[in-house]
């Protein structure tokens, strides 16, 4: 991480991306009244943003479709 400036920049990019994605998951998840937000958060910390964001968007879409079905 500290071997070169490029390595440090790459790690900062990863860390900032994870922070932003976790913030988005918490904000949007609470706004929509979603449950199980810990799953994409854990995914972001273990695998990365490339799993966490699509997983959260899938959960969000399923949640929205369930809400839509219950309103009809």
PyMOL Python script that loads the backbone (N, CA, C, O; Angstrom):
from pymol import cmd

cmd.read_pdbstr("""\
ATOM      1  N   UNK A   1       0.821  -1.198   0.000  1.00  0.00           N
ATOM      2  CA  UNK A   1       0.000   0.000   0.000  1.00  0.00           C
ATOM      3  C   UNK A   1       0.864   1.260   0.000  1.00  0.00           C
ATOM      4  O   UNK A   1       0.540   2.246  -0.663  1.00  0.00           O
ATOM      5  N   UNK A   2       1.941   1.219   0.734  1.00  0.00           N
ATOM      6  CA  UNK A   2       2.799   2.397   0.820  1.00  0.00           C
ATOM      7  C   UNK A   2       4.066   2.280  -0.013  1.00  0.00           C
ATOM      8  O   UNK A   2       4.965   3.111   0.115  1.00  0.00           O
ATOM      9  N   UNK A   3       4.154   1.264  -0.863  1.00  0.00           N
ATOM     10  CA  UNK A   3       5.361   1.065  -1.658  1.00  0.00           C
ATOM     11  C   UNK A   3       5.531   2.143  -2.723  1.00  0.00           C
ATOM     12  O   UNK A   3       6.650   2.554  -3.028  1.00  0.00           O
ATOM     13  N   UNK A   4       4.420   2.594  -3.279  1.00  0.00           N
ATOM     14  CA  UNK A   4       4.502   3.629  -4.305  1.00  0.00           C
ATOM     15  C   UNK A   4       3.278   4.532  -4.219  1.00  0.00           C
ATOM     16  O   UNK A   4       2.286   4.203  -3.568  1.00  0.00           O
ATOM     17  N   UNK A   5       3.366   5.648  -4.873  1.00  0.00           N
ATOM     18  CA  UNK A   5       2.231   6.577  -4.888  1.00  0.00           C
ATOM     19  C   UNK A   5       1.042   5.979  -5.633  1.00  0.00           C
ATOM     20  O   UNK A   5      -0.107   6.207  -5.254  1.00  0.00           O
ATOM     21  N   UNK A   6       1.307   5.228  -6.674  1.00  0.00           N
ATOM     22  CA  UNK A   6       0.219   4.611  -7.439  1.00  0.00           C
ATOM     23  C   UNK A   6      -0.502   3.558  -6.595  1.00  0.00           C
ATOM     24  O   UNK A   6      -1.729   3.464  -6.635  1.00  0.00           O
ATOM     25  N   UNK A   7       0.247   2.776  -5.841  1.00  0.00           N
ATOM     26  CA  UNK A   7      -0.362   1.782  -4.971  1.00  0.00           C
ATOM     27  C   UNK A   7      -1.215   2.426  -3.895  1.00  0.00           C
ATOM     28  O   UNK A   7      -2.317   1.960  -3.604  1.00  0.00           O
ATOM     29  N   UNK A   8      -0.707   3.497  -3.305  1.00  0.00           N
ATOM     30  CA  UNK A   8      -1.473   4.224  -2.284  1.00  0.00           C
ATOM     31  C   UNK A   8      -2.737   4.822  -2.895  1.00  0.00           C
ATOM     32  O   UNK A   8      -3.809   4.771  -2.291  1.00  0.00           O
ATOM     33  N   UNK A   9      -2.608   5.384  -4.084  1.00  0.00           N
ATOM     34  CA  UNK A   9      -3.775   5.959  -4.755  1.00  0.00           C
ATOM     35  C   UNK A   9      -4.822   4.885  -5.032  1.00  0.00           C
ATOM     36  O   UNK A   9      -6.015   5.116  -4.839  1.00  0.00           O
ATOM     37  N   UNK A  10      -4.386   3.727  -5.478  1.00  0.00           N
ATOM     38  CA  UNK A  10      -5.328   2.636  -5.775  1.00  0.00           C
ATOM     39  C   UNK A  10      -6.051   2.191  -4.517  1.00  0.00           C
ATOM     40  O   UNK A  10      -7.260   1.961  -4.552  1.00  0.00           O
ATOM     41  N   UNK A  11      -5.346   2.065  -3.418  1.00  0.00           N
ATOM     42  CA  UNK A  11      -5.993   1.660  -2.166  1.00  0.00           C
ATOM     43  C   UNK A  11      -6.947   2.724  -1.653  1.00  0.00           C
ATOM     44  O   UNK A  11      -8.023   2.393  -1.154  1.00  0.00           O
ATOM     45  N   UNK A  12      -6.581   3.986  -1.762  1.00  0.00           N
ATOM     46  CA  UNK A  12      -7.495   5.056  -1.360  1.00  0.00           C
ATOM     47  C   UNK A  12      -8.748   5.044  -2.222  1.00  0.00           C
ATOM     48  O   UNK A  12      -9.845   5.310  -1.731  1.00  0.00           O
ATOM     49  N   UNK A  13      -8.593   4.744  -3.474  1.00  0.00           N
ATOM     50  CA  UNK A  13      -9.745   4.645  -4.369  1.00  0.00           C
ATOM     51  C   UNK A  13     -10.687   3.532  -3.907  1.00  0.00           C
ATOM     52  O   UNK A  13     -11.904   3.715  -3.884  1.00  0.00           O
ATOM     53  N   UNK A  14     -10.134   2.399  -3.546  1.00  0.00           N
ATOM     54  CA  UNK A  14     -10.934   1.270  -3.063  1.00  0.00           C
ATOM     55  C   UNK A  14     -11.636   1.639  -1.761  1.00  0.00           C
ATOM     56  O   UNK A  14     -12.830   1.383  -1.605  1.00  0.00           O
ATOM     57  N   UNK A  15     -10.912   2.228  -0.840  1.00  0.00           N
ATOM     58  CA  UNK A  15     -11.486   2.583   0.471  1.00  0.00           C
ATOM     59  C   UNK A  15     -12.598   3.602   0.328  1.00  0.00           C
ATOM     60  O   UNK A  15     -13.654   3.453   0.943  1.00  0.00           O
ATOM     61  N   UNK A  16     -12.382   4.631  -0.469  1.00  0.00           N
ATOM     62  CA  UNK A  16     -13.409   5.659  -0.663  1.00  0.00           C
ATOM     63  C   UNK A  16     -14.628   5.073  -1.364  1.00  0.00           C
ATOM     64  O   UNK A  16     -15.759   5.414  -1.018  1.00  0.00           O
ATOM     65  N   UNK A  17     -14.419   4.201  -2.338  1.00  0.00           N
ATOM     66  CA  UNK A  17     -15.544   3.558  -3.022  1.00  0.00           C
ATOM     67  C   UNK A  17     -16.379   2.727  -2.057  1.00  0.00           C
ATOM     68  O   UNK A  17     -17.608   2.755  -2.117  1.00  0.00           O
ATOM     69  N   UNK A  18     -15.727   1.996  -1.176  1.00  0.00           N
ATOM     70  CA  UNK A  18     -16.453   1.186  -0.196  1.00  0.00           C
ATOM     71  C   UNK A  18     -17.241   2.071   0.755  1.00  0.00           C
ATOM     72  O   UNK A  18     -18.393   1.767   1.068  1.00  0.00           O
ATOM     73  N   UNK A  19     -16.644   3.157   1.219  1.00  0.00           N
ATOM     74  CA  UNK A  19     -17.349   4.076   2.118  1.00  0.00           C
ATOM     75  C   UNK A  19     -18.577   4.663   1.441  1.00  0.00           C
ATOM     76  O   UNK A  19     -19.642   4.744   2.053  1.00  0.00           O
ATOM     77  N   UNK A  20     -18.442   5.070   0.191  1.00  0.00           N
ATOM     78  CA  UNK A  20     -19.561   5.660  -0.541  1.00  0.00           C
ATOM     79  C   UNK A  20     -20.663   4.626  -0.762  1.00  0.00           C
ATOM     80  O   UNK A  20     -21.841   4.942  -0.596  1.00  0.00           O
ATOM     81  N   UNK A  21     -20.308   3.413  -1.129  1.00  0.00           N
ATOM     82  CA  UNK A  21     -21.309   2.374  -1.366  1.00  0.00           C
ATOM     83  C   UNK A  21     -22.028   2.018  -0.064  1.00  0.00           C
ATOM     84  O   UNK A  21     -23.248   1.850  -0.066  1.00  0.00           O
ATOM     85  N   UNK A  22     -21.305   1.902   1.035  1.00  0.00           N
ATOM     86  CA  UNK A  22     -21.953   1.613   2.317  1.00  0.00           C
ATOM     87  C   UNK A  22     -22.894   2.753   2.704  1.00  0.00           C
ATOM     88  O   UNK A  22     -23.997   2.507   3.191  1.00  0.00           O
ATOM     89  N   UNK A  23     -22.472   3.980   2.494  1.00  0.00           N
ATOM     90  CA  UNK A  23     -23.348   5.126   2.760  1.00  0.00           C
ATOM     91  C   UNK A  23     -24.602   5.078   1.912  1.00  0.00           C
ATOM     92  O   UNK A  23     -25.698   5.341   2.408  1.00  0.00           O
ATOM     93  N   UNK A  24     -24.456   4.748   0.644  1.00  0.00           N
ATOM     94  CA  UNK A  24     -25.611   4.637  -0.251  1.00  0.00           C
ATOM     95  C   UNK A  24     -26.541   3.518   0.198  1.00  0.00           C
ATOM     96  O   UNK A  24     -27.760   3.687   0.204  1.00  0.00           O
ATOM     97  N   UNK A  25     -25.973   2.378   0.574  1.00  0.00           N
ATOM     98  CA  UNK A  25     -26.782   1.237   1.022  1.00  0.00           C
ATOM     99  C   UNK A  25     -27.589   1.627   2.251  1.00  0.00           C
ATOM    100  O   UNK A  25     -28.786   1.349   2.318  1.00  0.00           O
ATOM    101  N   UNK A  26     -26.956   2.260   3.212  1.00  0.00           N
ATOM    102  CA  UNK A  26     -27.657   2.644   4.445  1.00  0.00           C
ATOM    103  C   UNK A  26     -28.723   3.692   4.157  1.00  0.00           C
ATOM    104  O   UNK A  26     -29.858   3.563   4.615  1.00  0.00           O
ATOM    105  N   UNK A  27     -28.372   4.725   3.405  1.00  0.00           N
ATOM    106  CA  UNK A  27     -29.317   5.802   3.113  1.00  0.00           C
ATOM    107  C   UNK A  27     -30.529   5.292   2.326  1.00  0.00           C
ATOM    108  O   UNK A  27     -31.672   5.492   2.735  1.00  0.00           O
ATOM    109  N   UNK A  28     -30.272   4.645   1.218  1.00  0.00           N
ATOM    110  CA  UNK A  28     -31.356   4.187   0.346  1.00  0.00           C
ATOM    111  C   UNK A  28     -32.151   3.056   0.998  1.00  0.00           C
ATOM    112  O   UNK A  28     -33.373   2.989   0.863  1.00  0.00           O
ATOM    113  N   UNK A  29     -31.453   2.173   1.703  1.00  0.00           N
ATOM    114  CA  UNK A  29     -32.129   1.069   2.368  1.00  0.00           C
ATOM    115  C   UNK A  29     -33.094   1.539   3.441  1.00  0.00           C
ATOM    116  O   UNK A  29     -34.216   1.040   3.532  1.00  0.00           O
ATOM    117  N   UNK A  30     -32.670   2.487   4.248  1.00  0.00           N
ATOM    118  CA  UNK A  30     -33.553   3.023   5.290  1.00  0.00           C
ATOM    119  C   UNK A  30     -34.684   3.834   4.677  1.00  0.00           C
ATOM    120  O   UNK A  30     -35.810   3.807   5.173  1.00  0.00           O
ATOM    121  N   UNK A  31     -34.392   4.549   3.611  1.00  0.00           N
ATOM    122  CA  UNK A  31     -35.421   5.366   2.953  1.00  0.00           C
ATOM    123  C   UNK A  31     -36.526   4.494   2.375  1.00  0.00           C
ATOM    124  O   UNK A  31     -37.695   4.878   2.386  1.00  0.00           O
ATOM    125  N   UNK A  32     -36.158   3.324   1.873  1.00  0.00           N
ATOM    126  CA  UNK A  32     -37.130   2.407   1.280  1.00  0.00           C
ATOM    127  C   UNK A  32     -37.691   1.420   2.294  1.00  0.00           C
ATOM    128  O   UNK A  32     -38.594   0.650   1.966  1.00  0.00           O
ATOM    129  N   UNK A  33     -37.175   1.429   3.518  1.00  0.00           N
ATOM    130  CA  UNK A  33     -37.660   0.519   4.550  1.00  0.00           C
ATOM    131  C   UNK A  33     -37.219  -0.919   4.329  1.00  0.00           C
ATOM    132  O   UNK A  33     -37.962  -1.853   4.631  1.00  0.00           O
ATOM    133  N   UNK A  34     -36.029  -1.097   3.809  1.00  0.00           N
ATOM    134  CA  UNK A  34     -35.520  -2.431   3.494  1.00  0.00           C
ATOM    135  C   UNK A  34     -34.922  -3.085   4.735  1.00  0.00           C
ATOM    136  O   UNK A  34     -34.486  -2.418   5.673  1.00  0.00           O
ATOM    137  N   UNK A  35     -34.920  -4.410   4.704  1.00  0.00           N
ATOM    138  CA  UNK A  35     -34.300  -5.189   5.763  1.00  0.00           C
ATOM    139  C   UNK A  35     -33.068  -5.904   5.199  1.00  0.00           C
ATOM    140  O   UNK A  35     -32.845  -5.929   3.988  1.00  0.00           O
ATOM    141  N   UNK A  36     -32.299  -6.467   6.079  1.00  0.00           N
ATOM    142  CA  UNK A  36     -31.111  -7.255   5.722  1.00  0.00           C
ATOM    143  C   UNK A  36     -30.061  -6.432   4.966  1.00  0.00           C
ATOM    144  O   UNK A  36     -29.419  -6.939   4.046  1.00  0.00           O
ATOM    145  N   UNK A  37     -29.891  -5.186   5.346  1.00  0.00           N
ATOM    146  CA  UNK A  37     -28.879  -4.346   4.702  1.00  0.00           C
ATOM    147  C   UNK A  37     -27.464  -4.788   5.044  1.00  0.00           C
ATOM    148  O   UNK A  37     -26.508  -4.399   4.373  1.00  0.00           O
ATOM    149  N   UNK A  38     -27.332  -5.591   6.073  1.00  0.00           N
ATOM    150  CA  UNK A  38     -26.010  -6.053   6.483  1.00  0.00           C
ATOM    151  C   UNK A  38     -25.381  -6.964   5.431  1.00  0.00           C
ATOM    152  O   UNK A  38     -24.157  -7.064   5.357  1.00  0.00           O
ATOM    153  N   UNK A  39     -26.196  -7.624   4.622  1.00  0.00           N
ATOM    154  CA  UNK A  39     -25.642  -8.556   3.633  1.00  0.00           C
ATOM    155  C   UNK A  39     -24.790  -7.833   2.586  1.00  0.00           C
ATOM    156  O   UNK A  39     -23.641  -8.222   2.380  1.00  0.00           O
ATOM    157  N   UNK A  40     -25.312  -6.786   1.909  1.00  0.00           N
ATOM    158  CA  UNK A  40     -24.435  -6.098   0.952  1.00  0.00           C
ATOM    159  C   UNK A  40     -23.301  -5.324   1.625  1.00  0.00           C
ATOM    160  O   UNK A  40     -22.259  -5.097   1.011  1.00  0.00           O
ATOM    161  N   UNK A  41     -23.498  -4.917   2.882  1.00  0.00           N
ATOM    162  CA  UNK A  41     -22.412  -4.230   3.586  1.00  0.00           C
ATOM    163  C   UNK A  41     -21.261  -5.201   3.840  1.00  0.00           C
ATOM    164  O   UNK A  41     -20.097  -4.861   3.624  1.00  0.00           O
ATOM    165  N   UNK A  42     -21.587  -6.403   4.298  1.00  0.00           N
ATOM    166  CA  UNK A  42     -20.548  -7.421   4.500  1.00  0.00           C
ATOM    167  C   UNK A  42     -19.892  -7.780   3.165  1.00  0.00           C
ATOM    168  O   UNK A  42     -18.681  -7.994   3.099  1.00  0.00           O
ATOM    169  N   UNK A  43     -20.702  -7.845   2.100  1.00  0.00           N
ATOM    170  CA  UNK A  43     -20.150  -8.147   0.773  1.00  0.00           C
ATOM    171  C   UNK A  43     -19.158  -7.076   0.338  1.00  0.00           C
ATOM    172  O   UNK A  43     -18.139  -7.386  -0.279  1.00  0.00           O
ATOM    173  N   UNK A  44     -19.450  -5.817   0.655  1.00  0.00           N
ATOM    174  CA  UNK A  44     -18.531  -4.745   0.262  1.00  0.00           C
ATOM    175  C   UNK A  44     -17.221  -4.824   1.033  1.00  0.00           C
ATOM    176  O   UNK A  44     -16.165  -4.475   0.504  1.00  0.00           O
ATOM    177  N   UNK A  45     -17.284  -5.279   2.274  1.00  0.00           N
ATOM    178  CA  UNK A  45     -16.071  -5.358   3.086  1.00  0.00           C
ATOM    179  C   UNK A  45     -15.246  -6.609   2.799  1.00  0.00           C
ATOM    180  O   UNK A  45     -14.033  -6.612   3.012  1.00  0.00           O
ATOM    181  N   UNK A  46     -15.889  -7.669   2.319  1.00  0.00           N
ATOM    182  CA  UNK A  46     -15.154  -8.907   2.068  1.00  0.00           C
ATOM    183  C   UNK A  46     -14.742  -9.064   0.610  1.00  0.00           C
ATOM    184  O   UNK A  46     -13.593  -9.394   0.317  1.00  0.00           O
ATOM    185  N   UNK A  47     -15.678  -8.827  -0.301  1.00  0.00           N
ATOM    186  CA  UNK A  47     -15.377  -9.006  -1.732  1.00  0.00           C
ATOM    187  C   UNK A  47     -15.082  -7.670  -2.387  1.00  0.00           C
ATOM    188  O   UNK A  47     -14.058  -7.513  -3.052  1.00  0.00           O
ATOM    189  N   UNK A  48     -15.978  -6.707  -2.203  1.00  0.00           N
ATOM    190  CA  UNK A  48     -15.754  -5.388  -2.775  1.00  0.00           C
ATOM    191  C   UNK A  48     -17.021  -4.784  -3.347  1.00  0.00           C
ATOM    192  O   UNK A  48     -18.107  -5.360  -3.286  1.00  0.00           O
ATOM    193  N   UNK A  49     -16.836  -3.619  -3.896  1.00  0.00           N
ATOM    194  CA  UNK A  49     -17.940  -2.852  -4.460  1.00  0.00           C
ATOM    195  C   UNK A  49     -18.572  -3.580  -5.649  1.00  0.00           C
ATOM    196  O   UNK A  49     -19.772  -3.453  -5.892  1.00  0.00           O
ATOM    197  N   UNK A  50     -17.770  -4.330  -6.375  1.00  0.00           N
ATOM    198  CA  UNK A  50     -18.282  -5.014  -7.573  1.00  0.00           C
ATOM    199  C   UNK A  50     -19.326  -6.081  -7.233  1.00  0.00           C
ATOM    200  O   UNK A  50     -20.097  -6.471  -8.109  1.00  0.00           O
ATOM    201  N   UNK A  51     -19.371  -6.551  -6.018  1.00  0.00           N
ATOM    202  CA  UNK A  51     -20.429  -7.469  -5.574  1.00  0.00           C
ATOM    203  C   UNK A  51     -21.494  -6.728  -4.786  1.00  0.00           C
ATOM    204  O   UNK A  51     -22.685  -6.981  -4.968  1.00  0.00           O
ATOM    205  N   UNK A  52     -21.086  -5.823  -3.919  1.00  0.00           N
ATOM    206  CA  UNK A  52     -22.022  -5.167  -3.011  1.00  0.00           C
ATOM    207  C   UNK A  52     -23.066  -4.327  -3.734  1.00  0.00           C
ATOM    208  O   UNK A  52     -24.251  -4.406  -3.408  1.00  0.00           O
ATOM    209  N   UNK A  53     -22.655  -3.537  -4.694  1.00  0.00           N
ATOM    210  CA  UNK A  53     -23.606  -2.654  -5.372  1.00  0.00           C
ATOM    211  C   UNK A  53     -24.637  -3.429  -6.186  1.00  0.00           C
ATOM    212  O   UNK A  53     -25.829  -3.165  -6.029  1.00  0.00           O
ATOM    213  N   UNK A  54     -24.249  -4.368  -7.043  1.00  0.00           N
ATOM    214  CA  UNK A  54     -25.280  -5.135  -7.758  1.00  0.00           C
ATOM    215  C   UNK A  54     -26.176  -5.946  -6.819  1.00  0.00           C
ATOM    216  O   UNK A  54     -27.373  -6.083  -7.074  1.00  0.00           O
ATOM    217  N   UNK A  55     -25.612  -6.481  -5.742  1.00  0.00           N
ATOM    218  CA  UNK A  55     -26.400  -7.233  -4.779  1.00  0.00           C
ATOM    219  C   UNK A  55     -27.427  -6.333  -4.106  1.00  0.00           C
ATOM    220  O   UNK A  55     -28.588  -6.716  -3.965  1.00  0.00           O
ATOM    221  N   UNK A  56     -27.016  -5.154  -3.694  1.00  0.00           N
ATOM    222  CA  UNK A  56     -27.959  -4.217  -3.087  1.00  0.00           C
ATOM    223  C   UNK A  56     -29.041  -3.801  -4.073  1.00  0.00           C
ATOM    224  O   UNK A  56     -30.216  -3.731  -3.712  1.00  0.00           O
ATOM    225  N   UNK A  57     -28.655  -3.524  -5.314  1.00  0.00           N
ATOM    226  CA  UNK A  57     -29.651  -3.124  -6.313  1.00  0.00           C
ATOM    227  C   UNK A  57     -30.639  -4.250  -6.591  1.00  0.00           C
ATOM    228  O   UNK A  57     -31.815  -3.988  -6.843  1.00  0.00           O
ATOM    229  N   UNK A  58     -30.182  -5.492  -6.550  1.00  0.00           N
ATOM    230  CA  UNK A  58     -31.089  -6.634  -6.685  1.00  0.00           C
ATOM    231  C   UNK A  58     -32.048  -6.688  -5.509  1.00  0.00           C
ATOM    232  O   UNK A  58     -33.255  -6.831  -5.708  1.00  0.00           O
ATOM    233  N   UNK A  59     -31.538  -6.575  -4.285  1.00  0.00           N
ATOM    234  CA  UNK A  59     -32.396  -6.563  -3.100  1.00  0.00           C
ATOM    235  C   UNK A  59     -33.415  -5.429  -3.173  1.00  0.00           C
ATOM    236  O   UNK A  59     -34.582  -5.606  -2.825  1.00  0.00           O
ATOM    237  N   UNK A  60     -32.960  -4.270  -3.628  1.00  0.00           N
ATOM    238  CA  UNK A  60     -33.842  -3.100  -3.729  1.00  0.00           C
ATOM    239  C   UNK A  60     -34.959  -3.342  -4.737  1.00  0.00           C
ATOM    240  O   UNK A  60     -36.113  -3.002  -4.480  1.00  0.00           O
ATOM    241  N   UNK A  61     -34.622  -3.926  -5.879  1.00  0.00           N
ATOM    242  CA  UNK A  61     -35.626  -4.199  -6.904  1.00  0.00           C
ATOM    243  C   UNK A  61     -36.657  -5.216  -6.414  1.00  0.00           C
ATOM    244  O   UNK A  61     -37.856  -5.049  -6.636  1.00  0.00           O
ATOM    245  N   UNK A  62     -36.186  -6.267  -5.748  1.00  0.00           N
ATOM    246  CA  UNK A  62     -37.101  -7.265  -5.195  1.00  0.00           C
ATOM    247  C   UNK A  62     -38.006  -6.619  -4.156  1.00  0.00           C
ATOM    248  O   UNK A  62     -39.205  -6.895  -4.128  1.00  0.00           O
ATOM    249  N   UNK A  63     -37.460  -5.774  -3.314  1.00  0.00           N
ATOM    250  CA  UNK A  63     -38.241  -5.076  -2.294  1.00  0.00           C
ATOM    251  C   UNK A  63     -39.307  -4.187  -2.932  1.00  0.00           C
ATOM    252  O   UNK A  63     -40.459  -4.186  -2.498  1.00  0.00           O
ATOM    253  N   UNK A  64     -38.926  -3.436  -3.959  1.00  0.00           N
ATOM    254  CA  UNK A  64     -39.876  -2.551  -4.631  1.00  0.00           C
ATOM    255  C   UNK A  64     -40.990  -3.344  -5.316  1.00  0.00           C
ATOM    256  O   UNK A  64     -42.148  -2.927  -5.303  1.00  0.00           O
ATOM    257  N   UNK A  65     -40.644  -4.476  -5.910  1.00  0.00           N
ATOM    258  CA  UNK A  65     -41.669  -5.304  -6.570  1.00  0.00           C
ATOM    259  C   UNK A  65     -42.628  -5.914  -5.546  1.00  0.00           C
ATOM    260  O   UNK A  65     -43.822  -6.035  -5.818  1.00  0.00           O
ATOM    261  N   UNK A  66     -42.124  -6.294  -4.385  1.00  0.00           N
ATOM    262  CA  UNK A  66     -43.005  -6.822  -3.328  1.00  0.00           C
ATOM    263  C   UNK A  66     -43.951  -5.735  -2.846  1.00  0.00           C
ATOM    264  O   UNK A  66     -45.137  -5.988  -2.637  1.00  0.00           O
ATOM    265  N   UNK A  67     -43.429  -4.522  -2.668  1.00  0.00           N
ATOM    266  CA  UNK A  67     -44.285  -3.415  -2.249  1.00  0.00           C
ATOM    267  C   UNK A  67     -45.360  -3.129  -3.298  1.00  0.00           C
ATOM    268  O   UNK A  67     -46.517  -2.882  -2.959  1.00  0.00           O
ATOM    269  N   UNK A  68     -44.977  -3.164  -4.545  1.00  0.00           N
ATOM    270  CA  UNK A  68     -45.909  -2.894  -5.630  1.00  0.00           C
ATOM    271  C   UNK A  68     -47.025  -3.944  -5.668  1.00  0.00           C
ATOM    272  O   UNK A  68     -48.189  -3.604  -5.880  1.00  0.00           O
ATOM    273  N   UNK A  69     -46.673  -5.219  -5.463  1.00  0.00           N
ATOM    274  CA  UNK A  69     -47.674  -6.269  -5.454  1.00  0.00           C
ATOM    275  C   UNK A  69     -48.649  -6.129  -4.296  1.00  0.00           C
ATOM    276  O   UNK A  69     -49.831  -6.441  -4.441  1.00  0.00           O
ATOM    277  N   UNK A  70     -48.169  -5.666  -3.151  1.00  0.00           N
ATOM    278  CA  UNK A  70     -49.043  -5.520  -1.996  1.00  0.00           C
ATOM    279  C   UNK A  70     -49.958  -4.320  -2.108  1.00  0.00           C
ATOM    280  O   UNK A  70     -50.983  -4.272  -1.429  1.00  0.00           O
ATOM    281  N   UNK A  71     -49.622  -3.353  -2.940  1.00  0.00           N
ATOM    282  CA  UNK A  71     -50.447  -2.158  -3.114  1.00  0.00           C
ATOM    283  C   UNK A  71     -51.594  -2.401  -4.080  1.00  0.00           C
ATOM    284  O   UNK A  71     -52.597  -1.689  -4.036  1.00  0.00           O
ATOM    285  N   UNK A  72     -51.466  -3.386  -4.945  1.00  0.00           N
ATOM    286  CA  UNK A  72     -52.496  -3.643  -5.957  1.00  0.00           C
ATOM    287  C   UNK A  72     -53.634  -4.395  -5.396  1.00  0.00           C
ATOM    288  O   UNK A  72     -54.589  -4.695  -6.112  1.00  0.00           O
TER     289      UNK A  72
END
""", "prot")
cmd.dss("prot")
cmd.show_as("cartoon", "prot")
cmd.util.cbc("prot")
cmd.orient("prot")
